Amino acid sequence: MASIFVVGGGAAGMVAAWRAALKGHRVTLLEANQRLGVKLRISGGGKCNITHDGSVKAVLASFSKEQARFLKPSFHCFTNADVLELLHREGVETYVRDNGRVFPLDRPGSAAAVVAAFEKVMQRAGVQVRTGVRVVGLQGRSPRIEALRLEDGTLLKADAFILATGGASYPETGTRGEVAGWLEKLGVATLPWRPALAPIPLKASHPTWEGIAFRNGTLRLLEGEGGRRISAFSDDIIFTKNGISGPAALELSGPTECARRQGRAWLSYDFSGKSEAEMDFELQHEQTQNPHLSAKNWLQRWVPERVTDTVWRAEVLADLRLKQLPKGIRSKLVGWVTAFPLGLPGVVPLERGEVAAGGVVLEAVDARTMRAHSWENLLLCGELLDVDGPVGGYNLQAAFSTGFVAGESA
Ligand SMILES: Cc1cc2nc3c(=O)[nH]c(=O)nc-3n(C[C@H](O)[C@H](O)[C@H](O)COP(=O)(O)OP(=O)(O)OC[C@H]3O[C@@H](n4cnc5c(N)ncnc54)[C@H](O)[C@@H]3O)c2cc1C
C-alpha cells in the first residue's frame, strides 16, 4: 500500500483520489478551498454540463488533433458513458439536450449533486479529504518527488503525488495557475496560460446594446478590416456592457487573443451566409419587387431593431425607401448584413475564460499513465494539462478521464 497525495479537489482530483483509493492506496486529497468542486458547482451556469453524448471517437473529434491523440487512451479508460453510469448509481439523473450536451435533471443545486456523488464514492473508497489547505511547493530530486510544502511550511512526504490543480481562469475558485511555475523548475515543460472560452471586449463597445443577440449567423475573425479570414464560428453572440459573449464569441476568444497580440485582429458578424455579390443581387431584386419597402425594414430582416436604430442615427438615414437607394447606401446595407463590423477586440481576459489554454505541454506526460516523463512518482491531470475543448461538456470529460488514469496509475 502506497501513500498518495492528490492536490486539487476539482473534477480531475476527486476522480483520481477515488481510483487510487480503490486500488488500496492510502490517499489524501488536499484542496485550497473550504469545500470541494467549487468550479464544478458553477459550471454550465450552475447546471453543470457534465459531458457530451456520442461515441468516444466523436467526442474526441471536438478537440484539436494533438489534444485528441493525447486524450484517446484516457477517454477509452473512463468514457462519457462511464461517468454517467457512476452518477446514475449515486442517484444523479441526467438528460441529453438536442445539441448532445448532458446535464443533471434540472433541480435546484443540480451541479452540487454531481459534486456530492463524487464525495460519496471517495468516502466509501476511504479517501481522506483535507480542505482549506494550500500547497505552495514541491520538493524532490530527479527522478522522485519527496514532499509537498504547505503555506505554514509543513512538509508532507508520500510515495506518489497527483497534481490536479486546474488552470488559471476564475482565480476566485482557487485556480491561480502557479503550479505550472513549480513544474517548469522541475524540468516539466509548460506553456504560458492563455484565455479560452472567454467573452471578448470590443474597443468600440456599445453599452446600450447589452443583452441584444445576433443570431443564426457567423462570427468572423479577420486579419484587419476587410482582410483574410483567420477563423470563423457559426452561432449566436450576445452583447455585454463592454463587448460580446455567447457561444460564438467564447469559441473564437482564444484565436482572437492570439491575433490581437500579433496586431491583426478584426471581428465582424455575417447574418446571411451569403457573399456580398449574392446579397447585392438579392437587394437589387427586392428593389424592383418591393420599391416602397423602407431600407430600415429590409435591414431588420437580419439586424435587430435596436442596432439598426443606432446605425440609422449614425448614418443620418431618414425614411429611405428601396427605390431611392443610392449605390453607396446599397453597398453599406449589403455590408451590414454580410459583415456587420464589430471592429477591434480588446484584451481577452484570462481570468474570465471557462478554461485556460496552456499549462503542461502534452509531450511532457505519458498519455497512458499521466506520469510526467522525467519523474517516477509525479502524475498530472485535468486542466493543468494543455487541453482546452469547446463548450459542451468536453472539458469536464477531459478532467474526469485524465483524473481516472492518474488514479489508476499512481
Ligand atoms: C464558469 C465556468 C463554467 C464552466 N462550465 C463548464 C461546463 O458546463 N462543462 C464543462 O465541461 N466544463 C465547464 N467549465 C470548465 C470546467 O469546469 C473545467 O475545465 C474543469 O472543472 C477542470 O477540472 P480540474 O479538476 O482540472 O480543475 P478544477 O475543477 O479547477 O479544480 C482544481 C482545484 O485545485 C485547487 N487548487 C489549485 N491550486 C491549489 C494548490 N496550490 N493547493 C491546493 N489546492 C489547489 C483549486 O482550488 C481547485 O478546486 C466551466 C468553467 C467555468 C469557469
The ligand as a Gaussian input file, in Angstrom:
#p B3LYP/6-31G(d) Opt

LIG

0 1
 C      -17.897000      29.496000     -15.322000
 C      -17.441000      28.158000     -15.836000
 C      -18.372000      27.305000     -16.416000
 C      -17.944000      26.069000     -16.923000
 N      -18.867000      25.221000     -17.432000
 C      -18.476000      24.013000     -17.900000
 C      -19.431000      23.058000     -18.322000
 O      -20.650000      23.266000     -18.194000
 N      -18.964000      21.890000     -18.849000
 C      -17.633000      21.605000     -18.954000
 O      -17.259000      20.546000     -19.451000
 N      -16.708000      22.460000     -18.481000
 C      -17.106000      23.643000     -17.942000
 N      -16.171000      24.501000     -17.436000
 C      -14.750000      24.060000     -17.424000
 C      -14.544000      23.023000     -16.310000
 O      -15.202000      23.440000     -15.147000
 C      -13.060000      22.818000     -16.023000
 O      -12.377000      22.536000     -17.214000
 C      -12.865000      21.664000     -15.041000
 O      -13.515000      21.945000     -13.820000
 C      -11.389000      21.412000     -14.764000
 O      -11.287000      20.428000     -13.763000
 P       -9.949000      20.279000     -12.905000
 O      -10.254000      19.266000     -11.869000
 O       -8.799000      20.082000     -13.800000
 O       -9.753000      21.694000     -12.244000
 P      -10.682000      22.453000     -11.178000
 O      -12.062000      21.944000     -11.216000
 O      -10.473000      23.890000     -11.446000
 O      -10.056000      22.026000      -9.794000
 C       -8.776000      22.390000      -9.394000
 C       -8.776000      22.540000      -7.892000
 O       -7.430000      22.642000      -7.430000
 C       -7.397000      23.527000      -6.343000
 N       -6.038000      24.056000      -6.233000
 C       -5.357000      24.796000      -7.147000
 N       -4.119000      25.076000      -6.714000
 C       -4.023000      24.502000      -5.493000
 C       -2.960000      24.447000      -4.527000
 N       -1.801000      25.050000      -4.760000
 N       -3.172000      23.782000      -3.364000
 C       -4.377000      23.178000      -3.125000
 N       -5.410000      23.192000      -3.991000
 C       -5.227000      23.854000      -5.167000
 C       -8.404000      24.603000      -6.717000
 O       -8.875000      25.284000      -5.576000
 C       -9.487000      23.791000      -7.436000
 O      -10.543000      23.436000      -6.575000
 C      -16.564000      25.714000     -16.881000
 C      -15.667000      26.571000     -16.272000
 C      -16.082000      27.771000     -15.747000
 C      -15.078000      28.674000     -15.078000

